[in-house]
Amino acid sequence: MNPSLNPLEQEVFDAYMTYFSAYARRDWNTVKSMFHPEITVIGTGIDEIKLTPKDIADTYNREFEQAPILSNFN
């Protein structure tokens, strides 16, 4: 635990690091398990598009299949 973070900040930090670690290791099941069941938006700002939950999962899965595995990430 980082003493400079309050409990809520630590919770957000831990969740982000869990997501980032799984993403970098291309652990699709862990990443997908962190999605809200009704996620329908991907992107930010001007590139934001609204899709069905299945379309969002398919988009992320396709990205995982096309990206290299970062084998040196722990």
PyMOL Python script that loads the backbone (N, CA, C, O; Angstrom):
from pymol import cmd

cmd.read_pdbstr("""\
ATOM      1  N   MET A   1       0.842  -1.180   0.000  1.00  0.00           N
ATOM      2  CA  MET A   1       0.000   0.000   0.000  1.00  0.00           C
ATOM      3  C   MET A   1       0.885   1.240   0.000  1.00  0.00           C
ATOM      4  O   MET A   1       1.888   1.314   0.710  1.00  0.00           O
ATOM      5  N   ASN A   2       0.493   2.190  -0.800  1.00  0.00           N
ATOM      6  CA  ASN A   2       1.220   3.448  -0.896  1.00  0.00           C
ATOM      7  C   ASN A   2       0.689   4.403   0.176  1.00  0.00           C
ATOM      8  O   ASN A   2      -0.485   4.771   0.131  1.00  0.00           O
ATOM      9  N   PRO A   3       1.523   4.814   1.141  1.00  0.00           N
ATOM     10  CA  PRO A   3       1.032   5.669   2.225  1.00  0.00           C
ATOM     11  C   PRO A   3       0.568   7.055   1.772  1.00  0.00           C
ATOM     12  O   PRO A   3      -0.132   7.740   2.517  1.00  0.00           O
ATOM     13  N   SER A   4       0.943   7.474   0.571  1.00  0.00           N
ATOM     14  CA  SER A   4       0.513   8.796   0.101  1.00  0.00           C
ATOM     15  C   SER A   4      -0.887   8.767  -0.514  1.00  0.00           C
ATOM     16  O   SER A   4      -1.431   9.815  -0.861  1.00  0.00           O
ATOM     17  N   LEU A   5      -1.476   7.569  -0.652  1.00  0.00           N
ATOM     18  CA  LEU A   5      -2.809   7.452  -1.234  1.00  0.00           C
ATOM     19  C   LEU A   5      -3.841   7.195  -0.143  1.00  0.00           C
ATOM     20  O   LEU A   5      -3.581   6.468   0.815  1.00  0.00           O
ATOM     21  N   ASN A   6      -5.016   7.804  -0.302  1.00  0.00           N
ATOM     22  CA  ASN A   6      -6.100   7.474   0.620  1.00  0.00           C
ATOM     23  C   ASN A   6      -6.705   6.137   0.162  1.00  0.00           C
ATOM     24  O   ASN A   6      -6.400   5.678  -0.938  1.00  0.00           O
ATOM     25  N   PRO A   7      -7.542   5.514   0.971  1.00  0.00           N
ATOM     26  CA  PRO A   7      -8.068   4.185   0.606  1.00  0.00           C
ATOM     27  C   PRO A   7      -8.757   4.128  -0.758  1.00  0.00           C
ATOM     28  O   PRO A   7      -8.581   3.155  -1.491  1.00  0.00           O
ATOM     29  N   LEU A   8      -9.533   5.146  -1.109  1.00  0.00           N
ATOM     30  CA  LEU A   8     -10.198   5.132  -2.414  1.00  0.00           C
ATOM     31  C   LEU A   8      -9.183   5.248  -3.545  1.00  0.00           C
ATOM     32  O   LEU A   8      -9.286   4.535  -4.543  1.00  0.00           O
ATOM     33  N   GLU A   9      -8.215   6.128  -3.401  1.00  0.00           N
ATOM     34  CA  GLU A   9      -7.162   6.255  -4.411  1.00  0.00           C
ATOM     35  C   GLU A   9      -6.398   4.943  -4.554  1.00  0.00           C
ATOM     36  O   GLU A   9      -6.054   4.547  -5.668  1.00  0.00           O
ATOM     37  N   GLN A  10      -6.132   4.272  -3.453  1.00  0.00           N
ATOM     38  CA  GLN A  10      -5.419   2.991  -3.502  1.00  0.00           C
ATOM     39  C   GLN A  10      -6.253   1.945  -4.232  1.00  0.00           C
ATOM     40  O   GLN A  10      -5.722   1.159  -5.017  1.00  0.00           O
ATOM     41  N   GLU A  11      -7.560   1.934  -3.975  1.00  0.00           N
ATOM     42  CA  GLU A  11      -8.445   0.989  -4.650  1.00  0.00           C
ATOM     43  C   GLU A  11      -8.433   1.209  -6.164  1.00  0.00           C
ATOM     44  O   GLU A  11      -8.361   0.253  -6.937  1.00  0.00           O
ATOM     45  N   VAL A  12      -8.503   2.475  -6.580  1.00  0.00           N
ATOM     46  CA  VAL A  12      -8.473   2.802  -8.004  1.00  0.00           C
ATOM     47  C   VAL A  12      -7.121   2.413  -8.603  1.00  0.00           C
ATOM     48  O   VAL A  12      -7.063   1.836  -9.689  1.00  0.00           O
ATOM     49  N   PHE A  13      -6.043   2.726  -7.900  1.00  0.00           N
ATOM     50  CA  PHE A  13      -4.699   2.382  -8.367  1.00  0.00           C
ATOM     51  C   PHE A  13      -4.553   0.865  -8.522  1.00  0.00           C
ATOM     52  O   PHE A  13      -4.049   0.390  -9.540  1.00  0.00           O
ATOM     53  N   ASP A  14      -4.986   0.119  -7.528  1.00  0.00           N
ATOM     54  CA  ASP A  14      -4.879  -1.344  -7.591  1.00  0.00           C
ATOM     55  C   ASP A  14      -5.697  -1.919  -8.743  1.00  0.00           C
ATOM     56  O   ASP A  14      -5.242  -2.830  -9.436  1.00  0.00           O
ATOM     57  N   ALA A  15      -6.895  -1.392  -8.947  1.00  0.00           N
ATOM     58  CA  ALA A  15      -7.733  -1.871 -10.050  1.00  0.00           C
ATOM     59  C   ALA A  15      -7.071  -1.572 -11.389  1.00  0.00           C
ATOM     60  O   ALA A  15      -7.063  -2.417 -12.283  1.00  0.00           O
ATOM     61  N   TYR A  16      -6.520  -0.379 -11.526  1.00  0.00           N
ATOM     62  CA  TYR A  16      -5.843  -0.021 -12.773  1.00  0.00           C
ATOM     63  C   TYR A  16      -4.649  -0.932 -13.018  1.00  0.00           C
ATOM     64  O   TYR A  16      -4.451  -1.412 -14.134  1.00  0.00           O
ATOM     65  N   MET A  17      -3.856  -1.172 -11.985  1.00  0.00           N
ATOM     66  CA  MET A  17      -2.661  -2.013 -12.149  1.00  0.00           C
ATOM     67  C   MET A  17      -3.036  -3.457 -12.469  1.00  0.00           C
ATOM     68  O   MET A  17      -2.340  -4.123 -13.235  1.00  0.00           O
ATOM     69  N   THR A  18      -4.122  -3.941 -11.891  1.00  0.00           N
ATOM     70  CA  THR A  18      -4.594  -5.288 -12.231  1.00  0.00           C
ATOM     71  C   THR A  18      -4.980  -5.341 -13.701  1.00  0.00           C
ATOM     72  O   THR A  18      -4.608  -6.271 -14.417  1.00  0.00           O
ATOM     73  N   TYR A  19      -5.731  -4.333 -14.148  1.00  0.00           N
ATOM     74  CA  TYR A  19      -6.138  -4.260 -15.551  1.00  0.00           C
ATOM     75  C   TYR A  19      -4.914  -4.138 -16.463  1.00  0.00           C
ATOM     76  O   TYR A  19      -4.788  -4.875 -17.441  1.00  0.00           O
ATOM     77  N   PHE A  20      -4.017  -3.209 -16.141  1.00  0.00           N
ATOM     78  CA  PHE A  20      -2.860  -2.973 -16.999  1.00  0.00           C
ATOM     79  C   PHE A  20      -1.968  -4.213 -17.083  1.00  0.00           C
ATOM     80  O   PHE A  20      -1.487  -4.561 -18.161  1.00  0.00           O
ATOM     81  N   SER A  21      -1.751  -4.871 -15.959  1.00  0.00           N
ATOM     82  CA  SER A  21      -0.928  -6.075 -15.949  1.00  0.00           C
ATOM     83  C   SER A  21      -1.551  -7.164 -16.830  1.00  0.00           C
ATOM     84  O   SER A  21      -0.857  -7.804 -17.620  1.00  0.00           O
ATOM     85  N   ALA A  22      -2.855  -7.366 -16.688  1.00  0.00           N
ATOM     86  CA  ALA A  22      -3.534  -8.368 -17.514  1.00  0.00           C
ATOM     87  C   ALA A  22      -3.490  -7.969 -18.985  1.00  0.00           C
ATOM     88  O   ALA A  22      -3.276  -8.815 -19.853  1.00  0.00           O
ATOM     89  N   TYR A  23      -3.692  -6.689 -19.264  1.00  0.00           N
ATOM     90  CA  TYR A  23      -3.655  -6.198 -20.641  1.00  0.00           C
ATOM     91  C   TYR A  23      -2.273  -6.412 -21.254  1.00  0.00           C
ATOM     92  O   TYR A  23      -2.164  -6.894 -22.382  1.00  0.00           O
ATOM     93  N   ALA A  24      -1.234  -6.063 -20.530  1.00  0.00           N
ATOM     94  CA  ALA A  24       0.131  -6.202 -21.051  1.00  0.00           C
ATOM     95  C   ALA A  24       0.514  -7.661 -21.260  1.00  0.00           C
ATOM     96  O   ALA A  24       1.299  -7.974 -22.155  1.00  0.00           O
ATOM     97  N   ARG A  25      -0.032  -8.553 -20.442  1.00  0.00           N
ATOM     98  CA  ARG A  25       0.245  -9.987 -20.593  1.00  0.00           C
ATOM     99  C   ARG A  25      -0.696 -10.642 -21.598  1.00  0.00           C
ATOM    100  O   ARG A  25      -0.591 -11.838 -21.870  1.00  0.00           O
ATOM    101  N   ARG A  26      -1.612  -9.856 -22.145  1.00  0.00           N
ATOM    102  CA  ARG A  26      -2.613 -10.341 -23.101  1.00  0.00           C
ATOM    103  C   ARG A  26      -3.468 -11.430 -22.464  1.00  0.00           C
ATOM    104  O   ARG A  26      -3.778 -12.441 -23.095  1.00  0.00           O
ATOM    105  N   ASP A  27      -3.842 -11.213 -21.212  1.00  0.00           N
ATOM    106  CA  ASP A  27      -4.712 -12.122 -20.470  1.00  0.00           C
ATOM    107  C   ASP A  27      -6.154 -11.680 -20.691  1.00  0.00           C
ATOM    108  O   ASP A  27      -6.739 -10.975 -19.869  1.00  0.00           O
ATOM    109  N   TRP A  28      -6.711 -12.109 -21.818  1.00  0.00           N
ATOM    110  CA  TRP A  28      -8.014 -11.651 -22.247  1.00  0.00           C
ATOM    111  C   TRP A  28      -9.099 -11.928 -21.211  1.00  0.00           C
ATOM    112  O   TRP A  28      -9.958 -11.076 -20.983  1.00  0.00           O
ATOM    113  N   ASN A  29      -9.078 -13.090 -20.586  1.00  0.00           N
ATOM    114  CA  ASN A  29     -10.133 -13.431 -19.642  1.00  0.00           C
ATOM    115  C   ASN A  29     -10.153 -12.493 -18.439  1.00  0.00           C
ATOM    116  O   ASN A  29     -11.227 -12.107 -17.978  1.00  0.00           O
ATOM    117  N   THR A  30      -8.984 -12.120 -17.926  1.00  0.00           N
ATOM    118  CA  THR A  30      -8.937 -11.191 -16.801  1.00  0.00           C
ATOM    119  C   THR A  30      -9.405  -9.808 -17.225  1.00  0.00           C
ATOM    120  O   THR A  30     -10.187  -9.174 -16.517  1.00  0.00           O
ATOM    121  N   VAL A  31      -8.933  -9.334 -18.375  1.00  0.00           N
ATOM    122  CA  VAL A  31      -9.357  -8.020 -18.858  1.00  0.00           C
ATOM    123  C   VAL A  31     -10.868  -7.988 -19.043  1.00  0.00           C
ATOM    124  O   VAL A  31     -11.537  -7.068 -18.574  1.00  0.00           O
ATOM    125  N   LYS A  32     -11.397  -8.982 -19.720  1.00  0.00           N
ATOM    126  CA  LYS A  32     -12.837  -9.008 -19.982  1.00  0.00           C
ATOM    127  C   LYS A  32     -13.632  -9.089 -18.686  1.00  0.00           C
ATOM    128  O   LYS A  32     -14.724  -8.526 -18.602  1.00  0.00           O
ATOM    129  N   SER A  33     -13.110  -9.776 -17.676  1.00  0.00           N
ATOM    130  CA  SER A  33     -13.827  -9.895 -16.407  1.00  0.00           C
ATOM    131  C   SER A  33     -13.950  -8.549 -15.694  1.00  0.00           C
ATOM    132  O   SER A  33     -14.790  -8.388 -14.808  1.00  0.00           O
ATOM    133  N   MET A  34     -13.119  -7.589 -16.077  1.00  0.00           N
ATOM    134  CA  MET A  34     -13.154  -6.272 -15.446  1.00  0.00           C
ATOM    135  C   MET A  34     -14.128  -5.315 -16.132  1.00  0.00           C
ATOM    136  O   MET A  34     -14.386  -4.229 -15.614  1.00  0.00           O
ATOM    137  N   PHE A  35     -14.669  -5.696 -17.279  1.00  0.00           N
ATOM    138  CA  PHE A  35     -15.646  -4.857 -17.972  1.00  0.00           C
ATOM    139  C   PHE A  35     -16.970  -4.872 -17.214  1.00  0.00           C
ATOM    140  O   PHE A  35     -17.364  -5.890 -16.646  1.00  0.00           O
ATOM    141  N   HIS A  36     -17.640  -3.741 -17.214  1.00  0.00           N
ATOM    142  CA  HIS A  36     -19.002  -3.686 -16.698  1.00  0.00           C
ATOM    143  C   HIS A  36     -19.870  -4.473 -17.679  1.00  0.00           C
ATOM    144  O   HIS A  36     -19.644  -4.383 -18.885  1.00  0.00           O
ATOM    145  N   PRO A  37     -20.847  -5.235 -17.208  1.00  0.00           N
ATOM    146  CA  PRO A  37     -21.651  -6.065 -18.117  1.00  0.00           C
ATOM    147  C   PRO A  37     -22.423  -5.284 -19.178  1.00  0.00           C
ATOM    148  O   PRO A  37     -22.871  -5.864 -20.167  1.00  0.00           O
ATOM    149  N   GLU A  38     -22.583  -3.980 -18.984  1.00  0.00           N
ATOM    150  CA  GLU A  38     -23.331  -3.193 -19.955  1.00  0.00           C
ATOM    151  C   GLU A  38     -22.449  -2.197 -20.695  1.00  0.00           C
ATOM    152  O   GLU A  38     -22.964  -1.210 -21.221  1.00  0.00           O
ATOM    153  N   ILE A  39     -21.140  -2.421 -20.755  1.00  0.00           N
ATOM    154  CA  ILE A  39     -20.244  -1.501 -21.458  1.00  0.00           C
ATOM    155  C   ILE A  39     -20.654  -1.420 -22.924  1.00  0.00           C
ATOM    156  O   ILE A  39     -20.822  -2.441 -23.591  1.00  0.00           O
ATOM    157  N   THR A  40     -20.813  -0.202 -23.412  1.00  0.00           N
ATOM    158  CA  THR A  40     -21.229  -0.029 -24.805  1.00  0.00           C
ATOM    159  C   THR A  40     -20.476   1.094 -25.506  1.00  0.00           C
ATOM    160  O   THR A  40     -20.796   1.425 -26.648  1.00  0.00           O
ATOM    161  N   VAL A  41     -19.483   1.689 -24.850  1.00  0.00           N
ATOM    162  CA  VAL A  41     -18.750   2.792 -25.452  1.00  0.00           C
ATOM    163  C   VAL A  41     -17.270   2.446 -25.455  1.00  0.00           C
ATOM    164  O   VAL A  41     -16.730   1.944 -24.469  1.00  0.00           O
ATOM    165  N   ILE A  42     -16.623   2.723 -26.583  1.00  0.00           N
ATOM    166  CA  ILE A  42     -15.189   2.496 -26.692  1.00  0.00           C
ATOM    167  C   ILE A  42     -14.558   3.767 -27.245  1.00  0.00           C
ATOM    168  O   ILE A  42     -15.135   4.427 -28.108  1.00  0.00           O
ATOM    169  N   GLY A  43     -13.385   4.103 -26.753  1.00  0.00           N
ATOM    170  CA  GLY A  43     -12.684   5.281 -27.228  1.00  0.00           C
ATOM    171  C   GLY A  43     -12.909   6.468 -26.318  1.00  0.00           C
ATOM    172  O   GLY A  43     -13.594   6.372 -25.299  1.00  0.00           O
ATOM    173  N   THR A  44     -12.324   7.584 -26.699  1.00  0.00           N
ATOM    174  CA  THR A  44     -12.490   8.811 -25.921  1.00  0.00           C
ATOM    175  C   THR A  44     -12.700   9.974 -26.867  1.00  0.00           C
ATOM    176  O   THR A  44     -12.244   9.963 -28.010  1.00  0.00           O
ATOM    177  N   GLY A  45     -13.389  10.961 -26.375  1.00  0.00           N
ATOM    178  CA  GLY A  45     -13.562  12.187 -27.146  1.00  0.00           C
ATOM    179  C   GLY A  45     -14.166  11.975 -28.506  1.00  0.00           C
ATOM    180  O   GLY A  45     -15.193  11.309 -28.641  1.00  0.00           O
ATOM    181  N   ILE A  46     -13.536  12.536 -29.517  1.00  0.00           N
ATOM    182  CA  ILE A  46     -14.081  12.523 -30.870  1.00  0.00           C
ATOM    183  C   ILE A  46     -14.138  11.116 -31.473  1.00  0.00           C
ATOM    184  O   ILE A  46     -14.941  10.852 -32.368  1.00  0.00           O
ATOM    185  N   ASP A  47     -13.283  10.216 -30.976  1.00  0.00           N
ATOM    186  CA  ASP A  47     -13.249   8.860 -31.518  1.00  0.00           C
ATOM    187  C   ASP A  47     -14.209   7.910 -30.815  1.00  0.00           C
ATOM    188  O   ASP A  47     -14.201   6.711 -31.095  1.00  0.00           O
ATOM    189  N   GLU A  48     -15.024   8.417 -29.919  1.00  0.00           N
ATOM    190  CA  GLU A  48     -15.914   7.579 -29.139  1.00  0.00           C
ATOM    191  C   GLU A  48     -17.062   7.061 -29.990  1.00  0.00           C
ATOM    192  O   GLU A  48     -17.703   7.827 -30.710  1.00  0.00           O
ATOM    193  N   ILE A  49     -17.321   5.765 -29.908  1.00  0.00           N
ATOM    194  CA  ILE A  49     -18.430   5.157 -30.630  1.00  0.00           C
ATOM    195  C   ILE A  49     -19.217   4.278 -29.675  1.00  0.00           C
ATOM    196  O   ILE A  49     -18.666   3.740 -28.714  1.00  0.00           O
ATOM    197  N   LYS A  50     -20.496   4.136 -29.941  1.00  0.00           N
ATOM    198  CA  LYS A  50     -21.364   3.320 -29.096  1.00  0.00           C
ATOM    199  C   LYS A  50     -21.672   2.024 -29.830  1.00  0.00           C
ATOM    200  O   LYS A  50     -22.087   2.030 -30.989  1.00  0.00           O
ATOM    201  N   LEU A  51     -21.462   0.917 -29.132  1.00  0.00           N
ATOM    202  CA  LEU A  51     -21.694  -0.403 -29.687  1.00  0.00           C
ATOM    203  C   LEU A  51     -22.446  -1.259 -28.679  1.00  0.00           C
ATOM    204  O   LEU A  51     -22.687  -0.833 -27.550  1.00  0.00           O
ATOM    205  N   THR A  52     -22.811  -2.454 -29.087  1.00  0.00           N
ATOM    206  CA  THR A  52     -23.411  -3.394 -28.146  1.00  0.00           C
ATOM    207  C   THR A  52     -22.302  -3.978 -27.270  1.00  0.00           C
ATOM    208  O   THR A  52     -21.134  -3.932 -27.653  1.00  0.00           O
ATOM    209  N   PRO A  53     -22.646  -4.529 -26.097  1.00  0.00           N
ATOM    210  CA  PRO A  53     -21.618  -5.166 -25.259  1.00  0.00           C
ATOM    211  C   PRO A  53     -20.834  -6.244 -26.019  1.00  0.00           C
ATOM    212  O   PRO A  53     -19.620  -6.359 -25.846  1.00  0.00           O
ATOM    213  N   LYS A  54     -21.513  -7.030 -26.853  1.00  0.00           N
ATOM    214  CA  LYS A  54     -20.822  -8.071 -27.625  1.00  0.00           C
ATOM    215  C   LYS A  54     -19.845  -7.454 -28.622  1.00  0.00           C
ATOM    216  O   LYS A  54     -18.734  -7.956 -28.789  1.00  0.00           O
ATOM    217  N   ASP A  55     -20.246  -6.373 -29.284  1.00  0.00           N
ATOM    218  CA  ASP A  55     -19.353  -5.706 -30.238  1.00  0.00           C
ATOM    219  C   ASP A  55     -18.110  -5.165 -29.542  1.00  0.00           C
ATOM    220  O   ASP A  55     -17.006  -5.252 -30.080  1.00  0.00           O
ATOM    221  N   ILE A  56     -18.291  -4.603 -28.339  1.00  0.00           N
ATOM    222  CA  ILE A  56     -17.142  -4.088 -27.587  1.00  0.00           C
ATOM    223  C   ILE A  56     -16.188  -5.230 -27.247  1.00  0.00           C
ATOM    224  O   ILE A  56     -14.978  -5.109 -27.441  1.00  0.00           O
ATOM    225  N   ALA A  57     -16.726  -6.329 -26.743  1.00  0.00           N
ATOM    226  CA  ALA A  57     -15.879  -7.481 -26.399  1.00  0.00           C
ATOM    227  C   ALA A  57     -15.169  -8.009 -27.639  1.00  0.00           C
ATOM    228  O   ALA A  57     -13.986  -8.346 -27.579  1.00  0.00           O
ATOM    229  N   ASP A  58     -15.871  -8.082 -28.754  1.00  0.00           N
ATOM    230  CA  ASP A  58     -15.248  -8.554 -29.998  1.00  0.00           C
ATOM    231  C   ASP A  58     -14.123  -7.618 -30.442  1.00  0.00           C
ATOM    232  O   ASP A  58     -13.085  -8.077 -30.918  1.00  0.00           O
ATOM    233  N   THR A  59     -14.328  -6.305 -30.287  1.00  0.00           N
ATOM    234  CA  THR A  59     -13.298  -5.326 -30.663  1.00  0.00           C
ATOM    235  C   THR A  59     -12.052  -5.515 -29.819  1.00  0.00           C
ATOM    236  O   THR A  59     -10.946  -5.573 -30.357  1.00  0.00           O
ATOM    237  N   TYR A  60     -12.209  -5.614 -28.506  1.00  0.00           N
ATOM    238  CA  TYR A  60     -11.057  -5.825 -27.631  1.00  0.00           C
ATOM    239  C   TYR A  60     -10.383  -7.156 -27.925  1.00  0.00           C
ATOM    240  O   TYR A  60      -9.154  -7.236 -27.939  1.00  0.00           O
ATOM    241  N   ASN A  61     -11.170  -8.202 -28.159  1.00  0.00           N
ATOM    242  CA  ASN A  61     -10.592  -9.512 -28.438  1.00  0.00           C
ATOM    243  C   ASN A  61      -9.769  -9.472 -29.731  1.00  0.00           C
ATOM    244  O   ASN A  61      -8.681 -10.044 -29.791  1.00  0.00           O
ATOM    245  N   ARG A  62     -10.278  -8.809 -30.744  1.00  0.00           N
ATOM    246  CA  ARG A  62      -9.548  -8.678 -32.011  1.00  0.00           C
ATOM    247  C   ARG A  62      -8.228  -7.944 -31.785  1.00  0.00           C
ATOM    248  O   ARG A  62      -7.201  -8.321 -32.348  1.00  0.00           O
ATOM    249  N   GLU A  63      -8.258  -6.892 -30.958  1.00  0.00           N
ATOM    250  CA  GLU A  63      -7.029  -6.165 -30.644  1.00  0.00           C
ATOM    251  C   GLU A  63      -6.016  -7.086 -29.966  1.00  0.00           C
ATOM    252  O   GLU A  63      -4.829  -7.054 -30.290  1.00  0.00           O
ATOM    253  N   PHE A  64      -6.483  -7.899 -29.033  1.00  0.00           N
ATOM    254  CA  PHE A  64      -5.590  -8.824 -28.333  1.00  0.00           C
ATOM    255  C   PHE A  64      -4.959  -9.809 -29.311  1.00  0.00           C
ATOM    256  O   PHE A  64      -3.768 -10.106 -29.216  1.00  0.00           O
ATOM    257  N   GLU A  65      -5.751 -10.314 -30.245  1.00  0.00           N
ATOM    258  CA  GLU A  65      -5.241 -11.289 -31.200  1.00  0.00           C
ATOM    259  C   GLU A  65      -4.203 -10.682 -32.138  1.00  0.00           C
ATOM    260  O   GLU A  65      -3.306 -11.388 -32.600  1.00  0.00           O
ATOM    261  N   GLN A  66      -4.310  -9.387 -32.425  1.00  0.00           N
ATOM    262  CA  GLN A  66      -3.416  -8.742 -33.376  1.00  0.00           C
ATOM    263  C   GLN A  66      -2.168  -8.151 -32.743  1.00  0.00           C
ATOM    264  O   GLN A  66      -1.196  -7.878 -33.446  1.00  0.00           O
ATOM    265  N   ALA A  67      -2.173  -7.948 -31.432  1.00  0.00           N
ATOM    266  CA  ALA A  67      -1.061  -7.286 -30.750  1.00  0.00           C
ATOM    267  C   ALA A  67      -0.040  -8.309 -30.268  1.00  0.00           C
ATOM    268  O   ALA A  67      -0.381  -9.458 -29.989  1.00  0.00           O
ATOM    269  N   PRO A  68       1.219  -7.877 -30.174  1.00  0.00           N
ATOM    270  CA  PRO A  68       2.248  -8.801 -29.676  1.00  0.00           C
ATOM    271  C   PRO A  68       2.093  -9.034 -28.176  1.00  0.00           C
ATOM    272  O   PRO A  68       1.523  -8.208 -27.465  1.00  0.00           O
ATOM    273  N   ILE A  69       2.599 -10.149 -27.714  1.00  0.00           N
ATOM    274  CA  ILE A  69       2.618 -10.465 -26.285  1.00  0.00           C
ATOM    275  C   ILE A  69       3.872  -9.835 -25.685  1.00  0.00           C
ATOM    276  O   ILE A  69       4.966  -9.976 -26.232  1.00  0.00           O
ATOM    277  N   LEU A  70       3.713  -9.149 -24.575  1.00  0.00           N
ATOM    278  CA  LEU A  70       4.837  -8.533 -23.886  1.00  0.00           C
ATOM    279  C   LEU A  70       5.363  -9.538 -22.859  1.00  0.00           C
ATOM    280  O   LEU A  70       5.034  -9.456 -21.676  1.00  0.00           O
ATOM    281  N   SER A  71       6.174 -10.474 -23.318  1.00  0.00           N
ATOM    282  CA  SER A  71       6.606 -11.569 -22.472  1.00  0.00           C
ATOM    283  C   SER A  71       7.488 -11.145 -21.310  1.00  0.00           C
ATOM    284  O   SER A  71       7.616 -11.892 -20.340  1.00  0.00           O
ATOM    285  N   ASN A  72       8.097  -9.975 -21.379  1.00  0.00           N
ATOM    286  CA  ASN A  72       8.971  -9.539 -20.307  1.00  0.00           C
ATOM    287  C   ASN A  72       8.232  -8.759 -19.224  1.00  0.00           C
ATOM    288  O   ASN A  72       8.849  -8.326 -18.250  1.00  0.00           O
ATOM    289  N   PHE A  73       6.930  -8.573 -19.376  1.00  0.00           N
ATOM    290  CA  PHE A  73       6.170  -7.816 -18.382  1.00  0.00           C
ATOM    291  C   PHE A  73       5.745  -8.743 -17.260  1.00  0.00           C
ATOM    292  O   PHE A  73       5.217  -9.828 -17.505  1.00  0.00           O
ATOM    293  N   ASN A  74       5.976  -8.318 -16.037  1.00  0.00           N
ATOM    294  CA  ASN A  74       5.595  -9.142 -14.878  1.00  0.00           C
ATOM    295  C   ASN A  74       4.478  -8.489 -14.128  1.00  0.00           C
ATOM    296  O   ASN A  74       4.014  -9.024 -13.121  1.00  0.00           O
TER     297      ASN A  74
END
""", "prot")
cmd.dss("prot")
cmd.show_as("cartoon", "prot")
cmd.util.cbc("prot")
cmd.orient("prot")
